[in-house]
Amino acid sequence: MVVDAAGRAYVGNFGYDLMAGAPPATASPHRVDPDGTVTEVADDLWFPNGVVLTADGTLLVNETFGNRVTAFDLAPDGSLGNRRGWAEFGPLPTEREFDKLLPQVVVAPDGSGPDADGARWLADATDSRLLRLVDGRITDELTPGTPVYACAVGGPDGRTLFACAAPDFYEHARRATTDARMIAFPIQPERRRRLDHNFPEKGASATPAAPFSLKLRGPRRAYWVGVTR
């Protein structure tokens, strides 16, 4: 969910009962106005999940089971238009049974948020990693050693990446446990320990703070990554 400057909330949803074993289906994000009015603002999205509103008025919607992030222009009246792809991680899955669909998901974009430099971090719900994207392209990949389902950047200087972590996302397994946790990663684009010297080849791993690794893809950028438990 994200709330715009006019107080309107844009909310995603599953569109079907995953935990009850229902087959995957498309869903519609909705807008909730300050007076409580609920309006469907788009349709035919594969689990519209994390939502981010950019400074230029673009609404980015994670399609968790669609291998993509979809963009919309936000109009002054709160409606959405100019639907287009912003990031594509793989083809749209063709299977319609969950156990068969899941292996076709290359990236399952779950919760997400912008960072201080205007990029966007998102949690990959099926591959235990946090991805940083610029203009729809993955620039950095952080593997914290645990599944993660939501993330946001904050802290006093806007340089801490917070992530919600749990062993899995199954409701029946998590209901009686207390092993979910919030983890935090200081991220600095400069100095302290720079990773822009002798970068590994694409797909290789650097290890700035064991047991976590930072895998760098695409344009190289220096990031110091640590962890606080």
Secondary structure, DSSP 8 states (H G I E B T S, - for coil): -EE-TTS-EEE---SS-GGGT-----B--EEE-TTS-EEE----BSSEEEEEE-TTSEEEEEETTTTEEEEEEE-TTS-EEEEEEEEE-S------SHHHHGGG-S--EEEEEE-TTS-EEEEETTTTEEEEEETTEEEEEEE-SS-EEEEEEESTTS-EEEEEE-S---HHHHTT----EEEEEEEESSSSS---SS---TT-EEEEETTEEEEE-SS----EE--B-
